[in-house]
């Protein structure tokens, strides 16, 4: 385990805390507590200097807010997100950056993909050279000059060929079906944000943790409230 995995779990906790804070029936004191917890987890994720977990958590929060806002009280939820972002940007981030001697801002504003682009390009070239069966499961590392796979979608193509492409199509179909079949409101917001979090994770860290598999599976759970009396 390293900064990437720690940042990922902290970002996941931030998303779940903020998701609870955006629920309509949440009491005010619990809403404030959940928002405060989300802010604290966001700061801790930033202090790992790993951007992926923070970005995945923020992306999932935005998707959840959009789906929940479509069900009413959009202003309240968007105001909560905007307030939290403002507090983090104006109060928390400058203090953290000062604590790290300016290195945190340099890291968060760095747009480098840290070789992920080159790795994904190499995997796509492998897929074009071996389009049917791929290079074989687990054999892509030598072709990536010793680098581990960071983008699960490119790895599927390079190591599994057309079968990996079929798996990708199945994942897309399952994701869209899970979101469409979920009930409106919180269940659909949960399904959509869980899918987005999983996709963002797999885009940056491959399948190094069970969390994306669990969250993707969670998006398929039917949170039926049962028959109405």
C-alpha positions as CSV (number, residue, x, y, z in Angstrom):
1,X,0.0,0.0,0.0
2,X,1.1,3.5,-0.7
3,X,-0.2,7.1,-1.2
4,X,-2.4,6.0,-4.2
5,X,-4.4,3.5,-2.2
6,X,-4.6,5.7,0.9
7,X,-5.9,8.6,-1.1
8,X,-8.4,6.4,-2.9
9,X,-10.0,5.2,0.4
10,X,-10.0,8.7,1.8
11,X,-11.7,10.0,-1.3
12,X,-14.2,7.2,-1.2
13,X,-15.0,8.1,2.4
14,X,-15.4,11.8,1.4
15,X,-17.9,10.8,-1.3
16,X,-20.0,8.7,1.1
17,X,-20.0,11.4,3.8
18,X,-21.1,14.1,1.4
19,X,-23.7,11.7,-0.2
20,X,-25.2,11.4,3.3
21,X,-25.1,15.1,3.8
22,X,-27.1,15.7,0.6
23,X,-30.0,13.4,1.7
24,X,-33.2,15.4,2.0
25,X,-34.4,13.9,5.3
26,X,-31.1,14.3,7.1
27,X,-31.3,16.4,10.3
28,X,-29.3,19.6,10.3
29,X,-26.8,18.6,12.9
30,X,-26.1,15.3,11.1
31,X,-25.9,17.1,7.8
32,X,-23.3,19.5,9.2
33,X,-21.4,16.6,10.8
34,X,-21.3,14.7,7.5
35,X,-20.2,17.8,5.6
36,X,-17.4,18.4,8.1
37,X,-16.3,14.8,7.9
38,X,-16.2,15.1,4.1
39,X,-14.1,18.2,4.3
40,X,-11.7,16.5,6.7
41,X,-11.3,13.5,4.5
42,X,-10.8,15.7,1.5
43,X,-7.9,17.4,3.3
44,X,-6.4,14.1,4.3
45,X,-6.6,12.8,0.8
46,X,-4.9,15.9,-0.5
47,X,-2.1,15.5,2.0
48,X,-1.2,12.1,0.5
49,X,0.0,14.0,-2.6
50,X,-1.9,11.5,-4.7
51,X,-4.4,13.2,-6.9
52,X,-6.4,10.3,-8.2
53,X,-8.3,9.5,-5.1
54,X,-9.2,13.1,-4.5
55,X,-10.3,13.6,-8.1
56,X,-12.4,10.3,-8.1
57,X,-14.1,11.4,-4.9
58,X,-14.9,14.8,-6.2
59,X,-16.2,13.4,-9.5
60,X,-18.5,11.0,-7.7
61,X,-19.8,13.8,-5.5
62,X,-20.6,16.0,-8.5
63,X,-22.5,13.2,-10.3
64,X,-24.5,12.4,-7.1
65,X,-25.4,16.1,-6.7
66,X,-26.6,16.3,-10.3
67,X,-28.9,13.3,-9.9
68,X,-30.2,14.3,-6.5
69,X,-30.8,17.9,-7.8
70,X,-33.0,16.5,-10.5
71,X,-35.4,15.3,-7.9
72,X,-35.9,18.8,-6.3
73,X,-34.2,21.1,-3.9
74,X,-31.4,21.6,-6.4
75,X,-30.4,24.9,-4.9
76,X,-29.8,23.4,-1.4
77,X,-27.6,20.6,-2.7
78,X,-25.6,22.8,-5.1
79,X,-25.2,25.4,-2.3
80,X,-23.8,22.7,0.0
81,X,-21.3,21.6,-2.6
82,X,-20.3,25.2,-3.4
83,X,-20.0,26.1,0.2
84,X,-17.8,23.0,0.9
85,X,-15.6,23.8,-2.1
86,X,-15.2,27.4,-1.1
87,X,-14.2,26.5,2.5
88,X,-11.7,24.0,1.2
89,X,-10.2,26.4,-1.4
90,X,-10.2,29.5,0.8
91,X,-9.5,28.2,4.3
92,X,-8.2,24.6,4.2
93,X,-6.0,24.4,1.1
94,X,-3.9,27.6,1.8
95,X,-3.1,26.3,5.2
96,X,-2.1,22.8,3.9
97,X,0.0,24.4,1.2
98,X,1.8,26.6,3.8
99,X,2.4,23.5,5.9
100,X,4.0,21.7,3.0
101,X,6.1,24.7,1.9
102,X,4.2,25.2,-1.3
103,X,4.6,21.6,-2.5
104,X,0.9,20.7,-2.3
105,X,-0.2,23.3,-4.7
106,X,2.6,22.3,-7.1
107,X,1.4,18.7,-6.9
108,X,-2.3,19.4,-7.4
109,X,-1.8,21.8,-10.3
110,X,0.6,19.4,-12.0
111,X,-1.1,18.1,-15.1
112,X,1.4,15.3,-15.8
113,X,0.0,11.8,-16.2
114,X,3.2,10.3,-14.7
115,X,3.8,8.0,-17.7
116,X,0.1,6.8,-17.7
117,X,-0.3,8.2,-21.2
118,X,2.7,6.4,-22.6
119,X,1.7,3.1,-20.9
120,X,-1.8,3.3,-22.3
121,X,-0.4,4.1,-25.8
122,X,1.9,1.1,-25.6
123,X,-1.0,-1.1,-24.7
124,X,-3.1,0.1,-27.6
125,X,-0.2,-0.6,-29.9
126,X,0.0,-4.1,-28.5
127,X,-3.8,-4.5,-29.1
128,X,-3.4,-3.4,-32.8
129,X,-0.5,-5.9,-33.2
130,X,-2.5,-8.7,-31.5
131,X,-6.1,-7.8,-32.0
132,X,-7.7,-11.3,-31.6
133,X,-6.2,-12.8,-28.5
134,X,-4.0,-10.1,-27.2
135,X,-0.6,-10.7,-25.8
136,X,-1.9,-12.9,-23.0
137,X,-3.0,-12.3,-19.4
138,X,-0.2,-11.0,-17.2
139,X,2.3,-10.7,-20.1
140,X,1.9,-7.0,-20.8
141,X,4.4,-5.8,-18.2
142,X,7.4,-6.8,-20.3
143,X,6.0,-4.9,-23.3
144,X,5.4,-1.8,-21.1
145,X,9.1,-1.6,-20.2
146,X,8.4,-3.0,-16.7
147,X,5.6,-0.6,-15.8
148,X,2.5,-1.9,-14.2
149,X,-0.8,-1.3,-15.9
150,X,-2.5,1.9,-14.7
151,X,-5.5,2.0,-17.0
152,X,-7.6,-1.1,-16.8
153,X,-9.4,-0.5,-20.0
154,X,-6.2,-0.4,-22.1
155,X,-4.9,-3.4,-20.2
156,X,-8.0,-5.4,-21.2
157,X,-7.3,-4.7,-24.9
158,X,-3.6,-5.4,-24.8
159,X,-3.7,-8.6,-22.8
160,X,-7.1,-10.0,-24.0
161,X,-7.6,-8.6,-27.5
162,X,-11.1,-8.9,-28.9
163,X,-12.2,-10.7,-25.7
164,X,-11.1,-7.7,-23.7
165,X,-13.0,-5.4,-26.1
166,X,-16.1,-7.6,-25.5
167,X,-15.6,-7.3,-21.7
168,X,-15.4,-3.5,-22.1
169,X,-18.7,-3.4,-24.0
170,X,-20.3,-5.6,-21.4
171,X,-19.1,-3.2,-18.6
172,X,-20.6,-0.2,-20.5
173,X,-23.9,-2.0,-21.0
174,X,-24.0,-3.1,-17.3
175,X,-23.3,0.4,-16.1
176,X,-26.0,2.0,-18.2
177,X,-28.5,-0.7,-17.3
178,X,-27.7,-0.4,-13.5
179,X,-28.3,3.4,-13.6
180,X,-31.4,3.2,-15.7
181,X,-33.0,0.5,-13.6
182,X,-32.3,2.2,-10.3
183,X,-35.2,4.0,-8.6
184,X,-35.2,7.8,-9.0
185,X,-33.7,9.9,-6.3
186,X,-31.1,8.5,-3.9
187,X,-30.8,5.0,-5.4
188,X,-30.1,6.3,-8.9
189,X,-27.7,8.9,-7.6
190,X,-25.9,6.2,-5.7
191,X,-25.7,3.9,-8.7
192,X,-24.5,6.6,-11.0
193,X,-21.9,8.0,-8.6
194,X,-20.6,4.5,-7.8
195,X,-20.2,3.7,-11.5
196,X,-18.3,7.0,-12.1
197,X,-16.1,6.4,-9.0
198,X,-15.2,2.9,-10.3
199,X,-14.5,4.1,-13.8
200,X,-12.2,6.9,-12.6
201,X,-10.4,4.5,-10.3
202,X,-9.8,2.0,-13.1
203,X,-8.7,4.8,-15.4
204,X,-5.8,5.7,-13.1
205,X,-5.0,2.6,-10.9
206,X,-6.1,-0.4,-12.9
207,X,-7.5,-3.1,-10.5
208,X,-5.1,-2.8,-7.6
209,X,-7.9,-2.8,-5.0
210,X,-11.2,-4.6,-4.6
211,X,-13.0,-1.2,-4.0
212,X,-13.9,-0.5,-7.7
213,X,-15.3,-4.0,-8.2
214,X,-17.4,-3.7,-5.0
215,X,-18.7,-0.2,-5.9
216,X,-19.5,-1.3,-9.5
217,X,-21.4,-4.3,-8.1
218,X,-23.1,-2.0,-5.6
219,X,-24.5,0.0,-8.5
220,X,-26.5,-3.1,-9.5
221,X,-28.2,-3.5,-6.1
222,X,-31.9,-2.7,-6.3
223,X,-32.7,-0.5,-3.3
224,X,-36.4,-1.2,-3.4
225,X,-38.4,0.3,-0.6
226,X,-40.9,-2.5,-0.7
227,X,-44.6,-2.5,-1.4
228,X,-46.5,0.6,-0.5
229,X,-49.2,0.1,2.2
